[in-house]
């Protein structure tokens, strides 16, 4: 097992990313070449930066990558809010994802603060 896999925030983010992938499968075709790639890249960036940060030797380096993961989480949240405003996907699904995004942000803040 890799160190990052033991982090609760990585596990939650990993599941979040999988849910984003599933959500993108159901998007209207008008989003296929614009919003979908950006949403997937940003969600992948969350877990990638948590993983990379966990492998850094200094606390400053780790916190830098955890900070980038927070930014990527906010990027995903921003796109989910747009999708919600456009009524393109079921609001219940979007609200659930927004709630998970908020949890991830809190966990990343706590991870940085306690690092």
N, CA, C and O atoms as CSV, one atom per row, in Angstrom:
chain,resi,resn,atom,element,x,y,z
A,1,UNK,N,N,0.836,-1.177,0.000
A,1,UNK,CA,C,0.000,0.000,0.000
A,1,UNK,C,C,0.885,1.245,0.000
A,1,UNK,O,O,1.881,1.316,0.720
A,2,UNK,N,N,0.509,2.208,-0.806
A,2,UNK,CA,C,1.227,3.472,-0.850
A,2,UNK,C,C,0.737,4.371,0.283
A,2,UNK,O,O,-0.404,4.248,0.728
A,3,UNK,N,N,1.595,5.268,0.746
A,3,UNK,CA,C,1.257,6.135,1.875
A,3,UNK,C,C,-0.036,6.908,1.621
A,3,UNK,O,O,-0.881,7.008,2.512
A,4,UNK,N,N,-0.198,7.453,0.419
A,4,UNK,CA,C,-1.382,8.274,0.143
A,4,UNK,C,C,-2.675,7.484,0.250
A,4,UNK,O,O,-3.730,8.056,0.525
A,5,UNK,N,N,-2.605,6.170,0.034
A,5,UNK,CA,C,-3.811,5.347,0.124
A,5,UNK,C,C,-4.335,5.250,1.552
A,5,UNK,O,O,-5.497,4.904,1.765
A,6,UNK,N,N,-3.497,5.547,2.517
A,6,UNK,CA,C,-3.932,5.511,3.917
A,6,UNK,C,C,-4.570,6.827,4.354
A,6,UNK,O,O,-5.092,6.926,5.465
A,7,UNK,N,N,-4.531,7.833,3.488
A,7,UNK,CA,C,-5.131,9.124,3.817
A,7,UNK,C,C,-6.629,9.101,3.498
A,7,UNK,O,O,-7.023,8.805,2.370
A,8,UNK,N,N,-7.455,9.413,4.493
A,8,UNK,CA,C,-8.903,9.427,4.282
A,8,UNK,C,C,-9.303,10.397,3.180
A,8,UNK,O,O,-10.238,10.133,2.424
A,9,UNK,N,N,-8.596,11.518,3.090
A,9,UNK,CA,C,-8.930,12.509,2.070
A,9,UNK,C,C,-8.636,11.972,0.671
A,9,UNK,O,O,-9.356,12.292,-0.274
A,10,UNK,N,N,-7.602,11.171,0.529
A,10,UNK,CA,C,-7.323,10.583,-0.780
A,10,UNK,C,C,-8.441,9.595,-1.142
A,10,UNK,O,O,-8.930,9.586,-2.272
A,11,UNK,N,N,-8.833,8.770,-0.175
A,11,UNK,CA,C,-9.882,7.782,-0.438
A,11,UNK,C,C,-11.191,8.473,-0.842
A,11,UNK,O,O,-11.833,8.062,-1.809
A,12,UNK,N,N,-11.586,9.517,-0.109
A,12,UNK,CA,C,-12.812,10.245,-0.431
A,12,UNK,C,C,-12.684,10.914,-1.797
A,12,UNK,O,O,-13.635,10.912,-2.579
A,13,UNK,N,N,-11.527,11.480,-2.084
A,13,UNK,CA,C,-11.293,12.137,-3.375
A,13,UNK,C,C,-11.301,11.131,-4.518
A,13,UNK,O,O,-11.787,11.427,-5.610
A,14,UNK,N,N,-10.770,9.958,-4.267
A,14,UNK,CA,C,-10.752,8.891,-5.272
A,14,UNK,C,C,-12.194,8.498,-5.648
A,14,UNK,O,O,-12.520,8.359,-6.827
A,15,UNK,N,N,-13.032,8.324,-4.647
A,15,UNK,CA,C,-14.437,7.992,-4.901
A,15,UNK,C,C,-15.153,9.153,-5.596
A,15,UNK,O,O,-15.986,8.937,-6.476
A,16,UNK,N,N,-14.823,10.383,-5.193
A,16,UNK,CA,C,-15.382,11.586,-5.806
A,16,UNK,C,C,-15.045,11.620,-7.296
A,16,UNK,O,O,-15.910,11.901,-8.125
A,17,UNK,N,N,-13.805,11.339,-7.627
A,17,UNK,CA,C,-13.364,11.325,-9.024
A,17,UNK,C,C,-14.124,10.268,-9.817
A,17,UNK,O,O,-14.534,10.516,-10.951
A,18,UNK,N,N,-14.311,9.101,-9.229
A,18,UNK,CA,C,-15.080,8.058,-9.914
A,18,UNK,C,C,-16.518,8.513,-10.166
A,18,UNK,O,O,-17.089,8.227,-11.218
A,19,UNK,N,N,-17.097,9.219,-9.200
A,19,UNK,CA,C,-18.459,9.728,-9.377
A,19,UNK,C,C,-18.501,10.802,-10.466
A,19,UNK,O,O,-19.474,10.886,-11.216
A,20,UNK,N,N,-17.461,11.616,-10.555
A,20,UNK,CA,C,-17.384,12.630,-11.609
A,20,UNK,C,C,-17.320,11.936,-12.975
A,20,UNK,O,O,-18.009,12.345,-13.909
A,21,UNK,N,N,-16.502,10.897,-13.094
A,21,UNK,CA,C,-16.428,10.142,-14.354
A,21,UNK,C,C,-17.801,9.603,-14.735
A,21,UNK,O,O,-18.217,9.711,-15.889
A,22,UNK,N,N,-18.511,9.019,-13.759
A,22,UNK,CA,C,-19.845,8.481,-14.033
A,22,UNK,C,C,-20.818,9.582,-14.429
A,22,UNK,O,O,-21.644,9.392,-15.321
A,23,UNK,N,N,-20.725,10.723,-13.774
A,23,UNK,CA,C,-21.583,11.851,-14.106
A,23,UNK,C,C,-21.357,12.302,-15.545
A,23,UNK,O,O,-22.307,12.597,-16.270
A,24,UNK,N,N,-20.108,12.350,-15.945
A,24,UNK,CA,C,-19.764,12.824,-17.293
A,24,UNK,C,C,-20.307,11.905,-18.380
A,24,UNK,O,O,-20.550,12.356,-19.500
A,25,UNK,N,N,-20.499,10.640,-18.074
A,25,UNK,CA,C,-21.083,9.710,-19.048
A,25,UNK,C,C,-22.501,10.115,-19.440
A,25,UNK,O,O,-22.960,9.815,-20.542
A,26,UNK,N,N,-23.183,10.795,-18.530
A,26,UNK,CA,C,-24.582,11.155,-18.756
A,26,UNK,C,C,-24.774,12.591,-19.238
A,26,UNK,O,O,-25.912,13.040,-19.377
A,27,UNK,N,N,-23.699,13.312,-19.491
A,27,UNK,CA,C,-23.822,14.704,-19.911
A,27,UNK,C,C,-24.397,14.832,-21.307
A,27,UNK,O,O,-24.186,13.970,-22.159
A,28,UNK,N,N,-25.121,15.912,-21.534
A,28,UNK,CA,C,-25.592,16.197,-22.902
A,28,UNK,C,C,-24.397,16.375,-23.837
A,28,UNK,O,O,-23.314,16.770,-23.406
A,29,UNK,N,N,-24.602,16.086,-25.087
A,29,UNK,CA,C,-23.500,16.116,-26.058
A,29,UNK,C,C,-22.856,17.503,-26.189
A,29,UNK,O,O,-21.685,17.602,-26.553
A,30,UNK,N,N,-23.601,18.563,-25.899
A,30,UNK,CA,C,-23.036,19.904,-26.032
A,30,UNK,C,C,-21.876,20.160,-25.063
A,30,UNK,O,O,-21.117,21.110,-25.251
A,31,UNK,N,N,-21.731,19.318,-24.027
A,31,UNK,CA,C,-20.638,19.466,-23.060
A,31,UNK,C,C,-19.468,18.521,-23.310
A,31,UNK,O,O,-18.436,18.631,-22.649
A,32,UNK,N,N,-19.613,17.607,-24.245
A,32,UNK,CA,C,-18.609,16.553,-24.450
A,32,UNK,C,C,-17.188,17.067,-24.711
A,32,UNK,O,O,-16.216,16.466,-24.253
A,33,UNK,N,N,-17.072,18.159,-25.436
A,33,UNK,CA,C,-15.742,18.629,-25.837
A,33,UNK,C,C,-15.303,19.879,-25.101
A,33,UNK,O,O,-14.212,20.394,-25.345
A,34,UNK,N,N,-16.143,20.371,-24.204
A,34,UNK,CA,C,-15.781,21.579,-23.468
A,34,UNK,C,C,-15.678,21.296,-21.975
A,34,UNK,O,O,-14.585,21.300,-21.409
A,35,UNK,N,N,-16.793,21.056,-21.359
A,35,UNK,CA,C,-16.837,20.904,-19.909
A,35,UNK,C,C,-16.314,19.549,-19.428
A,35,UNK,O,O,-15.607,19.482,-18.423
A,36,UNK,N,N,-16.646,18.500,-20.119
A,36,UNK,CA,C,-16.276,17.149,-19.673
A,36,UNK,C,C,-14.763,16.980,-19.508
A,36,UNK,O,O,-14.328,16.529,-18.448
A,37,UNK,N,N,-13.943,17.320,-20.504
A,37,UNK,CA,C,-12.499,17.127,-20.316
A,37,UNK,C,C,-11.935,17.939,-19.140
A,37,UNK,O,O,-11.086,17.452,-18.393
A,38,UNK,N,N,-12.412,19.172,-18.988
A,38,UNK,CA,C,-11.921,20.016,-17.900
A,38,UNK,C,C,-12.346,19.480,-16.542
A,38,UNK,O,O,-11.566,19.501,-15.590
A,39,UNK,N,N,-13.562,19.007,-16.453
A,39,UNK,CA,C,-14.075,18.448,-15.203
A,39,UNK,C,C,-13.298,17.188,-14.816
A,39,UNK,O,O,-12.957,16.998,-13.648
A,40,UNK,N,N,-13.027,16.351,-15.777
A,40,UNK,CA,C,-12.266,15.127,-15.499
A,40,UNK,C,C,-10.831,15.459,-15.100
A,40,UNK,O,O,-10.311,14.894,-14.138
A,41,UNK,N,N,-10.184,16.373,-15.831
A,41,UNK,CA,C,-8.802,16.740,-15.491
A,41,UNK,C,C,-8.707,17.337,-14.095
A,41,UNK,O,O,-7.797,17.004,-13.335
A,42,UNK,N,N,-9.640,18.214,-13.756
A,42,UNK,CA,C,-9.606,18.846,-12.434
A,42,UNK,C,C,-9.843,17.820,-11.329
A,42,UNK,O,O,-9.186,17.870,-10.289
A,43,UNK,N,N,-10.774,16.891,-11.544
A,43,UNK,CA,C,-11.034,15.881,-10.508
A,43,UNK,C,C,-9.837,14.945,-10.339
A,43,UNK,O,O,-9.511,14.545,-9.221
A,44,UNK,N,N,-9.188,14.599,-11.445
A,44,UNK,CA,C,-7.981,13.766,-11.356
A,44,UNK,C,C,-6.852,14.509,-10.644
A,44,UNK,O,O,-6.046,13.902,-9.937
A,45,UNK,N,N,-6.803,15.802,-10.834
A,45,UNK,CA,C,-5.764,16.610,-10.205
A,45,UNK,C,C,-5.850,16.578,-8.683
A,45,UNK,O,O,-4.833,16.709,-8.002
A,46,UNK,N,N,-7.046,16.406,-8.151
A,46,UNK,CA,C,-7.202,16.342,-6.691
A,46,UNK,C,C,-6.414,15.161,-6.138
A,46,UNK,O,O,-5.548,15.331,-5.280
A,47,UNK,N,N,-6.718,13.969,-6.631
A,47,UNK,CA,C,-6.041,12.776,-6.105
A,47,UNK,C,C,-4.563,12.739,-6.499
A,47,UNK,O,O,-3.723,12.284,-5.724
A,48,UNK,N,N,-4.252,13.216,-7.697
A,48,UNK,CA,C,-2.849,13.217,-8.118
A,48,UNK,C,C,-1.993,14.090,-7.217
A,48,UNK,O,O,-0.877,13.708,-6.865
A,49,UNK,N,N,-2.498,15.250,-6.843
A,49,UNK,CA,C,-1.716,16.145,-5.995
A,49,UNK,C,C,-1.642,15.666,-4.553
A,49,UNK,O,O,-0.637,15.893,-3.879
A,50,UNK,N,N,-2.684,15.012,-4.074
A,50,UNK,CA,C,-2.599,14.403,-2.742
A,50,UNK,C,C,-1.528,13.320,-2.751
A,50,UNK,O,O,-0.706,13.243,-1.838
A,51,UNK,N,N,-1.542,12.490,-3.781
A,51,UNK,CA,C,-0.542,11.415,-3.884
A,51,UNK,C,C,0.871,11.996,-3.978
A,51,UNK,O,O,1.779,11.553,-3.275
A,52,UNK,N,N,1.047,12.987,-4.849
A,52,UNK,CA,C,2.382,13.563,-5.004
A,52,UNK,C,C,2.841,14.244,-3.722
A,52,UNK,O,O,3.998,14.108,-3.323
A,53,UNK,N,N,1.941,14.972,-3.081
A,53,UNK,CA,C,2.304,15.644,-1.834
A,53,UNK,C,C,2.711,14.668,-0.751
A,53,UNK,O,O,3.637,14.940,0.014
A,54,UNK,N,N,2.036,13.541,-0.678
A,54,UNK,CA,C,2.347,12.564,0.375
A,54,UNK,C,C,3.738,11.964,0.212
A,54,UNK,O,O,4.308,11.430,1.163
A,55,UNK,N,N,4.277,12.055,-0.996
A,55,UNK,CA,C,5.604,11.504,-1.242
A,55,UNK,C,C,6.736,12.499,-1.071
A,55,UNK,O,O,7.907,12.138,-1.194
A,56,UNK,N,N,6.401,13.734,-0.792
A,56,UNK,CA,C,7.432,14.763,-0.606
A,56,UNK,C,C,8.018,14.676,0.792
A,56,UNK,O,O,7.336,14.307,1.747
A,57,UNK,N,N,9.294,15.023,0.895
A,57,UNK,CA,C,9.977,14.862,2.176
A,57,UNK,C,C,9.779,16.038,3.125
A,57,UNK,O,O,9.800,15.849,4.341
A,58,UNK,N,N,9.589,17.232,2.608
A,58,UNK,CA,C,9.422,18.372,3.509
A,58,UNK,C,C,7.948,18.719,3.668
A,58,UNK,O,O,7.147,18.516,2.755
A,59,UNK,N,N,7.606,19.239,4.826
A,59,UNK,CA,C,6.225,19.644,5.105
A,59,UNK,C,C,5.781,20.760,4.159
A,59,UNK,O,O,4.627,20.788,3.731
A,60,UNK,N,N,6.689,21.674,3.832
A,60,UNK,CA,C,6.345,22.756,2.906
A,60,UNK,C,C,5.986,22.210,1.528
A,60,UNK,O,O,5.011,22.651,0.919
A,61,UNK,N,N,6.766,21.256,1.038
A,61,UNK,CA,C,6.465,20.640,-0.258
A,61,UNK,C,C,5.122,19.906,-0.211
A,61,UNK,O,O,4.305,20.025,-1.124
A,62,UNK,N,N,4.912,19.151,0.859
A,62,UNK,CA,C,3.642,18.429,1.002
A,62,UNK,C,C,2.479,19.411,0.978
A,62,UNK,O,O,1.507,19.216,0.248
A,63,UNK,N,N,2.582,20.463,1.776
A,63,UNK,CA,C,1.494,21.442,1.867
A,63,UNK,C,C,1.250,22.159,0.553
A,63,UNK,O,O,0.117,22.531,0.247
A,64,UNK,N,N,2.301,22.356,-0.223
A,64,UNK,CA,C,2.149,22.981,-1.538
A,64,UNK,C,C,1.218,22.133,-2.423
A,64,UNK,O,O,0.310,22.663,-3.062
A,65,UNK,N,N,1.451,20.827,-2.452
A,65,UNK,CA,C,0.626,19.945,-3.277
A,65,UNK,C,C,-0.788,19.786,-2.716
A,65,UNK,O,O,-1.749,19.656,-3.474
A,66,UNK,N,N,-0.913,19.797,-1.389
A,66,UNK,CA,C,-2.248,19.740,-0.798
A,66,UNK,C,C,-3.025,21.016,-1.115
A,66,UNK,O,O,-4.244,20.987,-1.282
A,67,UNK,N,N,-2.315,22.123,-1.194
A,67,UNK,CA,C,-2.944,23.394,-1.572
A,67,UNK,C,C,-3.425,23.351,-3.027
A,67,UNK,O,O,-4.508,23.845,-3.339
A,68,UNK,N,N,-2.635,22.771,-3.896
A,68,UNK,CA,C,-3.046,22.617,-5.301
A,68,UNK,C,C,-4.281,21.719,-5.377
A,68,UNK,O,O,-5.188,21.977,-6.169
A,69,UNK,N,N,-4.320,20.674,-4.562
A,69,UNK,CA,C,-5.487,19.781,-4.527
A,69,UNK,C,C,-6.737,20.552,-4.099
A,69,UNK,O,O,-7.824,20.312,-4.626
A,70,UNK,N,N,-6.589,21.474,-3.146
A,70,UNK,CA,C,-7.728,22.321,-2.743
A,70,UNK,C,C,-8.200,23.168,-3.915
A,70,UNK,O,O,-9.401,23.290,-4.156
A,71,UNK,N,N,-7.257,23.750,-4.640
A,71,UNK,CA,C,-7.621,24.557,-5.800
A,71,UNK,C,C,-8.361,23.746,-6.849
A,71,UNK,O,O,-9.330,24.222,-7.438
A,72,UNK,N,N,-7.909,22.530,-7.080
A,72,UNK,CA,C,-8.577,21.661,-8.051
A,72,UNK,C,C,-9.970,21.280,-7.574
A,72,UNK,O,O,-10.897,21.174,-8.377
A,73,UNK,N,N,-10.120,21.075,-6.275
A,73,UNK,CA,C,-11.446,20.767,-5.721
A,73,UNK,C,C,-12.391,21.939,-5.957
A,73,UNK,O,O,-13.544,21.748,-6.345
A,74,UNK,N,N,-11.902,23.145,-5.722
A,74,UNK,CA,C,-12.728,24.332,-5.953
A,74,UNK,C,C,-13.067,24.492,-7.435
A,74,UNK,O,O,-14.152,24.957,-7.784
A,75,UNK,N,N,-12.142,24.110,-8.293
A,75,UNK,CA,C,-12.409,24.155,-9.733
A,75,UNK,C,C,-13.564,23.211,-10.095
A,75,UNK,O,O,-14.451,23.576,-10.866
A,76,UNK,N,N,-13.544,22.010,-9.539
A,76,UNK,CA,C,-14.627,21.050,-9.787
A,76,UNK,C,C,-15.945,21.589,-9.235
A,76,UNK,O,O,-16.978,21.526,-9.902
A,77,UNK,N,N,-15.900,22.117,-8.013
A,77,UNK,CA,C,-17.107,22.669,-7.391
A,77,UNK,C,C,-17.683,23.788,-8.257
A,77,UNK,O,O,-18.896,23.855,-8.454
A,78,UNK,N,N,-16.828,24.658,-8.771
A,78,UNK,CA,C,-17.280,25.743,-9.631
A,78,UNK,C,C,-18.004,25.204,-10.866
A,78,UNK,O,O,-19.058,25.719,-11.240
A,79,UNK,N,N,-17.450,24.184,-11.491
A,79,UNK,CA,C,-18.093,23.611,-12.678
A,79,UNK,C,C,-19.401,22.915,-12.320
A,79,UNK,O,O,-20.358,22.967,-13.092
A,80,UNK,N,N,-19.453,22.267,-11.162
A,80,UNK,CA,C,-20.696,21.626,-10.730
A,80,UNK,C,C,-21.790,22.670,-10.495
A,80,UNK,O,O,-22.957,22.429,-10.800
A,81,UNK,N,N,-21.410,23.821,-9.954
A,81,UNK,CA,C,-22.393,24.894,-9.757
A,81,UNK,C,C,-22.936,25.392,-11.090
A,81,UNK,O,O,-24.125,25.687,-11.209
A,82,UNK,N,N,-22.073,25.485,-12.080
A,82,UNK,CA,C,-22.517,25.899,-13.415
A,82,UNK,C,C,-23.484,24.876,-13.999
A,82,UNK,O,O,-24.526,25.229,-14.551
A,83,UNK,N,N,-23.123,23.613,-13.869
A,83,UNK,CA,C,-23.980,22.536,-14.370
A,83,UNK,C,C,-25.343,22.583,-13.678
A,83,UNK,O,O,-26.380,22.399,-14.315
A,84,UNK,N,N,-25.328,22.827,-12.381
A,84,UNK,CA,C,-26.577,22.926,-11.625
A,84,UNK,C,C,-27.413,24.099,-12.132
A,84,UNK,O,O,-28.619,23.959,-12.331
A,85,UNK,N,N,-26.786,25.241,-12.340
A,85,UNK,CA,C,-27.503,26.429,-12.826
A,85,UNK,C,C,-28.095,26.225,-14.218
A,85,UNK,O,O,-29.107,26.836,-14.562
A,86,UNK,N,N,-27.472,25.378,-15.004
A,86,UNK,CA,C,-27.951,25.133,-16.366
A,86,UNK,C,C,-28.997,24.026,-16.427
A,86,UNK,O,O,-29.520,23.711,-17.496
A,87,UNK,N,N,-29.297,23.436,-15.262
A,87,UNK,CA,C,-30.295,22.359,-15.189
A,87,UNK,C,C,-30.010,21.235,-16.175
A,87,UNK,O,O,-30.925,20.681,-16.785
A,88,UNK,N,N,-28.732,20.906,-16.324
A,88,UNK,CA,C,-28.336,19.885,-17.291
A,88,UNK,C,C,-28.306,18.480,-16.698
A,88,UNK,O,O,-28.358,17.491,-17.428
A,89,UNK,N,N,-28.221,18.399,-15.386
A,89,UNK,CA,C,-28.149,17.108,-14.702
A,89,UNK,C,C,-29.042,17.212,-13.469
A,89,UNK,O,O,-29.270,18.304,-12.949
A,90,UNK,N,N,-29.529,16.101,-13.018
A,90,UNK,CA,C,-30.382,16.033,-11.833
A,90,UNK,C,C,-29.739,16.783,-10.657
A,90,UNK,O,O,-28.595,16.509,-10.293
A,91,UNK,N,N,-30.474,17.721,-10.074
A,91,UNK,CA,C,-29.951,18.533,-8.968
A,91,UNK,C,C,-29.566,17.706,-7.749
A,91,UNK,O,O,-28.627,18.056,-7.034
A,92,UNK,N,N,-30.278,16.619,-7.506
A,92,UNK,CA,C,-29.958,15.761,-6.359
A,92,UNK,C,C,-28.532,15.206,-6.500
A,92,UNK,O,O,-27.776,15.172,-5.529
A,93,UNK,N,N,-28.183,14.784,-7.688
A,93,UNK,CA,C,-26.842,14.260,-7.958
A,93,UNK,C,C,-25.786,15.351,-7.762
A,93,UNK,O,O,-24.753,15.125,-7.131
A,94,UNK,N,N,-26.060,16.528,-8.309
A,94,UNK,CA,C,-25.105,17.636,-8.195
A,94,UNK,C,C,-24.950,18.060,-6.743
A,94,UNK,O,O,-23.834,18.301,-6.283
A,95,UNK,N,N,-26.051,18.154,-6.021
A,95,UNK,CA,C,-25.981,18.553,-4.609
A,95,UNK,C,C,-25.174,17.566,-3.783
A,95,UNK,O,O,-24.429,17.961,-2.886
A,96,UNK,N,N,-25.322,16.285,-4.085
A,96,UNK,CA,C,-24.533,15.261,-3.380
A,96,UNK,C,C,-23.048,15.462,-3.658
A,96,UNK,O,O,-22.228,15.399,-2.742
A,97,UNK,N,N,-22.703,15.703,-4.916
A,97,UNK,CA,C,-21.300,15.922,-5.275
A,97,UNK,C,C,-20.757,17.207,-4.657
A,97,UNK,O,O,-19.604,17.247,-4.226
A,98,UNK,N,N,-21.567,18.245,-4.609
A,98,UNK,CA,C,-21.142,19.494,-3.977
A,98,UNK,C,C,-20.863,19.275,-2.493
A,98,UNK,O,O,-19.911,19.833,-1.947
A,99,UNK,N,N,-21.678,18.477,-1.856
A,99,UNK,CA,C,-21.475,18.166,-0.444
A,99,UNK,C,C,-20.169,17.401,-0.225
A,99,UNK,O,O,-19.429,17.677,0.719
A,100,UNK,N,N,-19.898,16.449,-1.094
A,100,UNK,CA,C,-18.640,15.697,-0.998
A,100,UNK,C,C,-17.459,16.627,-1.259
A,100,UNK,O,O,-16.435,16.535,-0.582
A,101,UNK,N,N,-17.595,17.517,-2.232
A,101,UNK,CA,C,-16.534,18.484,-2.502
A,101,UNK,C,C,-16.233,19.341,-1.293
A,101,UNK,O,O,-15.071,19.622,-0.999
A,102,UNK,N,N,-17.273,19.759,-0.588
A,102,UNK,CA,C,-17.084,20.557,0.630
A,102,UNK,C,C,-16.349,19.753,1.706
A,102,UNK,O,O,-15.482,20.285,2.400
A,103,UNK,N,N,-16.693,18.489,1.839
A,103,UNK,CA,C,-16.000,17.621,2.798
A,103,UNK,C,C,-14.520,17.491,2.443
A,103,UNK,O,O,-13.658,17.554,3.320
A,104,UNK,N,N,-14.235,17.312,1.179
A,104,UNK,CA,C,-12.835,17.189,0.729
A,104,UNK,C,C,-12.072,18.466,1.049
A,104,UNK,O,O,-10.936,18.404,1.518
A,105,UNK,N,N,-12.675,19.618,0.803
A,105,UNK,CA,C,-12.011,20.887,1.117
A,105,UNK,C,C,-11.678,20.988,2.601
A,105,UNK,O,O,-10.585,21.420,2.967
A,106,UNK,N,N,-12.605,20.596,3.443
A,106,UNK,CA,C,-12.361,20.624,4.892
A,106,UNK,C,C,-11.246,19.662,5.283
A,106,UNK,O,O,-10.400,19.980,6.119
A,107,UNK,N,N,-11.257,18.489,4.671
A,107,UNK,CA,C,-10.233,17.486,4.988
A,107,UNK,C,C,-8.850,17.960,4.537
A,107,UNK,O,O,-7.863,17.760,5.245
A,108,UNK,N,N,-8.780,18.579,3.375
A,108,UNK,CA,C,-7.500,19.086,2.888
A,108,UNK,C,C,-6.998,20.232,3.755
A,108,UNK,O,O,-5.801,20.329,4.025
A,109,UNK,N,N,-7.899,21.093,4.190
A,109,UNK,CA,C,-7.512,22.178,5.092
A,109,UNK,C,C,-6.945,21.596,6.385
A,109,UNK,O,O,-5.906,22.041,6.875
A,110,UNK,N,N,-7.626,20.614,6.922
A,110,UNK,CA,C,-7.175,19.965,8.160
A,110,UNK,C,C,-5.832,19.264,7.951
A,110,UNK,O,O,-4.957,19.328,8.814
A,111,UNK,N,N,-5.673,18.610,6.830
A,111,UNK,CA,C,-4.416,17.915,6.522
A,111,UNK,C,C,-3.254,18.907,6.503
A,111,UNK,O,O,-2.197,18.637,7.074
A,112,UNK,N,N,-3.445,20.037,5.858
A,112,UNK,CA,C,-2.395,21.067,5.784
A,112,UNK,C,C,-2.113,21.648,7.164
A,112,UNK,O,O,-0.953,21.839,7.530
A,113,UNK,N,N,-3.165,21.933,7.931
A,113,UNK,CA,C,-3.016,22.551,9.244
A,113,UNK,C,C,-2.289,21.620,10.211
A,113,UNK,O,O,-1.482,22.071,11.024
A,114,UNK,N,N,-2.572,20.329,10.124
A,114,UNK,CA,C,-1.979,19.362,11.055
A,114,UNK,C,C,-0.672,18.761,10.554
A,114,UNK,O,O,-0.083,17.908,11.218
A,115,UNK,N,N,-0.222,19.198,9.395
A,115,UNK,CA,C,0.982,18.615,8.806
A,115,UNK,C,C,2.238,19.200,9.440
A,115,UNK,O,O,3.350,18.825,9.066
